[in-house]
Every structure is written in C-alpha cells, then in structure tokens.
Amino acid sequence: MADKKTDKESRNATLPGHSGSSPSLQPIKLPKPKLDRGKSVASALHQRKTIREFSDKKLPLQVLSDLLWAAAGINRKSGPFGIPGRTAATASNSQEIDLYVALQEGIYFYDPVLHCLIPVLAGDLRVLAIGRGQDGFGADAPVRLIYVADLDRLANTKGYREPGLKDPEVQKSYYFVDTGLMAGNVYLFAASQGLAAWFHNCDRSGLSAKLKLPLDKRILFGQTVGYPER
C-alpha cells in the first residue's frame, strides 16, 4: 500500500518554476518501480533499436512508472555531494534535465522525488512533442517524453560548481549529453520490456507557447514510447 503521507504530498505537489497546474487534471501517483522485471542489461543492449511504428495500446501504470524511473528516477538517497542520486548521470550531479510526459489526456511533469506525475496542461498535445515533418510516425503512440533543460539549476548546481557551468556553450554541451544519457536509459528499458522507442526532435516553438515555461528552461527533444505496431 502506498504511504499516506506520500499520497498527500503528490496530491498537493506543484510544478517547480511554474505558476500552477491544470485544474482539470489530477496528479498521478505512480506505483513503486518493479526492478525485477525484463531482460538482462546485455540482452537489452543486444536488442536495442529505434522503432518508429507504434500501436495505440496504452501502457499499464506499472510500466509507465518503471519507464519514468528508468529515465530519471532516484536510485539512491545519497549520491554525489549528498544529493539523491538518479538513474542517469548529469554534469556535477546538477540534475538539470526535467522530464515532461505527454499523454492523451494532457501533459504532466515527472517529479522523481515523489515519483508522481504533476498535471501541467490538459488536452492531447502529443503532436507537439514531435518535430515538424516527423509527425507521420508514431501518431498513435500512448507516451511522448519531452526533455527540458533548467539552465539555472545547471549554472547554480548543488554539486561541484566548475566555472564552465556558467558558460552558455559549455552548458549546451552538458545538457545535450545529459539528455542523451536519459534517452539511452529509455531505449534500454524499452528493449528489456519489448517496447518500441524513438528519440527525435520536437516542436519547440509550439510547446513553448503552450507550456509557458520560464526563460531559463529550454525545450530540447522528444522521445516516443509504446508498444510496437503488429
């Protein structure tokens, strides 16, 4: 049974750096990740591939939970510099890449601390999480991930504050690599579970207009995940 305090926290959760959440959506409390499912790492590496054809079958909540944990979840309470550690490495453990999740009912923010989805915007906006000219693929997929860099969190990390973290070009190299590490986790998870995954561009201007993110948050890429089309 889920912890009552955690349930209350997830219901009252607000989006960091955001004025509020969508009143027509409710937070989604995710079940605890199940770590004993799927194939071995070696087998997942052997079977990892990009698949662009998806069915419209929804992911069970447990699979969605495991997917998000694999991408950006907390895997230890005390990581480098005393900060909870994540499944994907980041520069100076800044954890500057936020994960948004576009589902049929709306867009959510993944909170790795509470392991829940915080509602951001109601409505099916999955089409914006794909680049223009790429929307002929994966239109029926149930989940599209959106990677967003928090530049302030990177420049003012709670980890090792190397001088380069305030240099825009250095920042760019770090947040691109860090996004790739998370996307790689998603690919391996998908391969281990028999899912399809595709890392791609997204409609940055369209998403920016809808999400109304602060200037220090930069929309980067999208990744589609679902069951392969049969």
C-alpha positions as CSV (number, residue, x, y, z in Angstrom):
1,M,0.0,0.0,0.0
2,A,1.3,3.5,-0.8
3,D,2.4,5.7,2.0
4,K,-0.4,8.1,3.1
5,K,2.0,11.0,3.5
6,T,3.4,10.5,0.1
7,D,0.0,10.3,-1.4
8,K,-0.9,13.6,0.2
9,E,2.3,15.2,-1.0
10,S,1.7,14.0,-4.5
11,R,-1.8,15.5,-4.5
12,N,-0.5,18.8,-3.2
13,A,2.6,18.9,-5.4
14,T,3.2,22.0,-7.5
15,L,5.4,22.3,-10.5
16,P,8.8,23.9,-9.8
17,G,9.2,27.2,-11.6
18,H,5.7,27.1,-12.8
19,S,2.7,29.3,-11.8
20,G,0.3,26.4,-11.4
21,S,-1.0,23.2,-12.8
22,S,-4.1,22.3,-14.9
23,P,-7.2,22.3,-12.7
24,S,-8.9,19.8,-15.0
25,L,-6.2,17.1,-14.4
26,Q,-5.3,15.3,-11.2
27,P,-1.8,14.2,-10.1
28,I,-1.0,10.6,-10.9
29,K,0.6,8.7,-8.1
30,L,2.8,6.1,-9.7
31,P,3.3,2.6,-8.2
32,K,6.7,1.8,-6.8
33,P,9.1,0.7,-9.6
34,K,9.5,-3.0,-10.0
35,L,13.1,-3.7,-10.6
36,D,13.0,-7.5,-11.1
37,R,11.2,-7.4,-14.5
38,G,12.5,-7.6,-18.0
39,K,15.7,-8.9,-19.7
40,S,19.3,-8.5,-18.6
41,V,21.3,-5.4,-19.5
42,A,23.4,-7.4,-22.0
43,S,20.2,-8.7,-23.7
44,A,18.7,-5.2,-23.8
45,L,21.9,-3.8,-25.3
46,H,21.7,-6.6,-27.9
47,Q,18.1,-5.8,-28.8
48,R,18.2,-2.0,-28.5
49,K,16.9,-0.3,-31.7
50,T,14.8,2.6,-32.9
51,I,11.2,1.7,-33.8
52,R,9.0,4.3,-35.4
53,E,5.8,2.3,-35.8
54,F,3.6,2.1,-32.7
55,S,0.3,0.7,-31.7
56,D,-2.2,2.8,-29.8
57,K,-2.3,0.4,-26.8
58,K,-1.8,2.3,-23.6
59,L,1.0,1.5,-21.2
60,P,-0.1,0.0,-17.9
61,L,0.5,2.3,-15.0
62,Q,3.2,0.0,-13.6
63,V,5.1,0.0,-16.9
64,L,4.8,3.8,-17.1
65,S,6.1,4.0,-13.6
66,D,9.1,1.8,-14.4
67,L,9.8,3.7,-17.6
68,L,9.9,7.1,-15.9
69,W,12.1,5.7,-13.1
70,A,14.5,4.3,-15.7
71,A,14.7,7.7,-17.4
72,A,15.2,10.0,-14.4
73,G,14.2,8.2,-11.2
74,I,16.0,8.3,-7.8
75,N,18.1,5.1,-7.3
76,R,19.8,6.1,-4.0
77,K,19.0,8.5,-1.2
78,S,22.5,9.9,-1.1
79,G,24.5,10.4,-4.3
80,P,27.4,12.8,-5.1
81,F,27.5,15.9,-2.8
82,G,24.8,14.4,-0.6
83,I,22.1,14.9,-3.3
84,P,19.8,11.9,-4.0
85,G,21.2,10.1,-7.0
86,R,19.5,9.5,-10.3
87,T,19.4,6.6,-12.7
88,A,21.1,8.9,-15.3
89,A,24.3,10.8,-14.7
90,T,24.3,14.6,-15.1
91,A,27.1,17.3,-15.1
92,S,28.2,17.9,-11.4
93,N,25.0,16.0,-10.4
94,S,23.1,19.1,-11.3
95,Q,20.1,17.0,-12.5
96,E,19.2,19.9,-14.8
97,I,17.0,17.9,-17.2
98,D,13.3,17.9,-16.4
99,L,11.0,15.3,-17.9
100,Y,7.6,16.1,-19.1
101,V,5.2,13.4,-20.2
102,A,2.6,13.9,-23.0
103,L,-0.3,11.5,-22.7
104,Q,-3.7,11.5,-24.4
105,E,-5.3,13.4,-21.5
106,G,-2.6,16.1,-21.2
107,I,1.0,17.0,-20.3
108,Y,2.4,16.2,-16.9
109,F,5.7,16.9,-15.1
110,Y,7.5,13.9,-13.7
111,D,8.6,14.5,-10.1
112,P,11.3,12.0,-9.3
113,V,11.3,12.7,-5.6
114,L,7.7,11.9,-5.1
115,H,7.6,9.6,-8.1
116,C,4.4,11.1,-9.4
117,L,3.1,13.0,-12.4
118,I,2.1,16.6,-11.8
119,P,-0.5,17.9,-14.2
120,V,0.6,20.9,-16.4
121,L,-1.8,21.2,-19.3
122,A,-5.0,19.4,-20.2
123,G,-5.6,18.2,-23.8
124,D,-3.9,15.9,-26.2
125,L,-0.8,17.7,-27.2
126,R,1.3,14.7,-28.2
127,V,1.6,16.1,-31.7
128,L,3.8,19.0,-30.4
129,A,6.2,16.5,-28.8
130,I,7.4,15.5,-32.3
131,G,9.3,17.6,-34.8
132,R,7.7,19.1,-37.8
133,G,8.0,16.8,-40.8
134,Q,8.3,13.8,-38.4
135,D,4.7,13.6,-37.4
136,G,3.9,10.9,-39.9
137,F,5.4,8.4,-37.4
138,G,4.2,7.4,-34.0
139,A,1.0,9.4,-34.1
140,D,-0.9,6.6,-32.2
141,A,1.8,6.0,-29.5
142,P,0.5,6.5,-25.9
143,V,3.5,8.3,-24.5
144,R,5.8,11.1,-25.6
145,L,8.5,12.3,-23.4
146,I,9.7,15.9,-23.5
147,Y,13.2,16.8,-22.3
148,V,13.6,20.3,-20.8
149,A,16.9,21.8,-19.6
150,D,16.8,24.0,-16.5
151,L,19.8,26.4,-17.1
152,D,19.6,28.0,-13.7
153,R,19.8,24.6,-12.0
154,L,22.8,23.8,-14.1
155,A,24.6,27.1,-13.5
156,N,23.9,27.1,-9.8
157,T,24.2,23.4,-9.2
158,K,24.2,22.0,-5.6
159,G,27.1,19.8,-6.8
160,Y,30.6,20.7,-7.9
161,R,30.5,24.3,-9.2
162,E,33.0,24.3,-12.0
163,P,33.5,27.7,-13.7
164,G,32.4,26.4,-17.1
165,L,28.8,25.8,-15.9
166,K,28.1,29.5,-16.4
167,D,29.4,29.5,-20.0
168,P,26.5,29.1,-22.4
169,E,28.5,26.9,-24.8
170,V,29.7,24.6,-22.0
171,Q,26.1,24.5,-20.7
172,K,24.9,23.4,-24.1
173,S,27.4,20.6,-24.4
174,Y,26.4,19.3,-20.9
175,Y,22.7,19.4,-21.3
176,F,22.8,17.8,-24.7
177,V,24.9,14.9,-23.3
178,D,22.8,14.6,-20.2
179,T,19.6,14.3,-22.2
180,G,21.3,11.6,-24.3
181,L,22.1,9.6,-21.2
182,M,18.5,9.7,-20.1
183,A,17.2,8.8,-23.6
184,G,19.7,5.9,-23.6
185,N,18.1,4.6,-20.4
186,V,14.7,4.8,-22.0
187,Y,16.0,2.9,-25.0
188,L,17.4,0.1,-22.8
189,F,14.3,-0.1,-20.7
190,A,12.1,-0.3,-23.9
191,A,14.3,-3.1,-25.2
192,S,14.1,-5.0,-21.9
193,Q,10.3,-4.8,-21.9
194,G,9.5,-5.4,-25.6
195,L,8.5,-1.8,-26.1
196,A,9.2,0.5,-29.1
197,A,11.2,3.7,-28.6
198,W,12.2,6.6,-30.8
199,F,14.3,9.7,-29.8
200,H,13.5,12.7,-32.0
201,N,13.1,16.4,-32.4
202,C,10.0,18.3,-31.1
203,D,8.0,21.4,-31.9
204,R,9.9,23.7,-29.6
205,S,8.0,26.9,-30.5
206,G,4.6,25.1,-30.2
207,L,5.5,23.6,-26.9
208,S,6.9,26.8,-25.6
209,A,3.7,28.7,-26.4
210,K,1.6,26.1,-24.7
211,L,3.7,25.3,-21.6
212,K,4.7,29.0,-20.9
213,L,8.0,27.9,-19.3
214,P,10.4,30.5,-17.8
215,L,13.2,31.8,-19.9
216,D,15.8,29.7,-18.1
217,K,14.0,26.5,-19.1
218,R,14.9,25.2,-22.6
219,I,12.9,22.6,-24.5
220,L,15.2,20.2,-26.2
221,F,14.0,16.9,-27.6
222,G,11.2,14.4,-27.5
223,Q,11.0,10.6,-27.3
224,T,8.1,8.4,-28.2
225,V,7.5,5.2,-26.3
226,G,4.8,2.5,-26.7
227,Y,4.1,-1.0,-27.9
228,P,5.4,-1.8,-31.4
229,E,2.8,-2.0,-34.2
230,R,1.9,-5.6,-35.0
